[in-house]
Amino acid sequence: GDLLRRDSSLLQRVAVRSVELKAQVVQQDEKEKGLRAVLNWGHTIGHGIESLLEPALLHGECVSIGCVKEGEVSVQLGHCEPVVVDRVR
């Protein structure tokens, strides 16, 4: 809803909260031993897509596609239900 309408107040709150959460994760796992890997979700496949399609697609668009594709792999491996990937789409 409001995010898609680009409500600037909401977008600012979402951006600030995202940075706060990322900082918490980094503080808890400064050496990238486990938890910090959640920050890479979508990036592995996304960077591959980006290397092929840049500048036609932006970094965030490629990572978004990567999130869906990594979710699909997770479904195939039995790590999550298809409804999770449907929500990401």
N, C-alpha and C positions, 0 to 999 in steps of 0.2 A: 503494500500500500504506500505508505508515506515515503519509504526509501525510494521507491520507483518514481514518485512524484518529485524527488530531489528536494525534500524538505531540508533546508540548510541547517536548521537547528538540530534536527534528528541526525543528519549526516555527521555533524560535528560531534554529537554525543557518542555516536557509534564509533567514530574514528578514535576519540579519546579513550573510550573503554577498550577498544582493540589494542591500543598501545599499552594500556595498563595491564591487560591480560598477558600480552607478549612479554612484558618486562617481568611479570611474576614467574612465567615459565622459565625465562632465561636465568633469573635469580636462583630458581630451584635446581637448575641443571646447567650450570655455567660451563661444564666440560663436555656437553652433548653426549651424555652417557645413557639417555633413555627418553625421559619426558619431552625434552626439547624437539625430538623428532616430529611431534605433532605439528610443529610450525612448518614443516616441510610438505605437509599434505597437499597433493596436487602438483607440486613443483617438479618432481622427477619426470613425469610424463609431459607436464606443461612446458618445461624447458626444451624438451625434444621437439615439441610442436612449434614452439617459438623459434627455434633455430631454423626450421623449415619455412615458416610463414611470415616471419618478421620482414617488413613492417606492416604487412596487411592486417595482422592481429596484434593487439596490445599484450603486454606481459600478463596483466590481470585476466584477460580473456583466455589466454593460453593456459594459465594456472586453473581457471574455472573448468575448462575442458578436461584438464588433468585430474581434477577432483572427481568429476563424473567417471572418467575412465578408471581411476584407481578404485573408486567405489564399485564399479562393475567387476573388477578383478576380485575385490573382497567378497562380493556375492558368490562368485564362482568358487572361491576357496572356502566358502561357508562361514566367513567371519562376520557377515552382516546380512540383513534381510533386504530384498529388493526395494521395499518401501523407503529405506534410508536413502538409496540412490535416487529414487523418485523425488524425494524432498529436495535433494541437492540440485536436480535438474530445474 
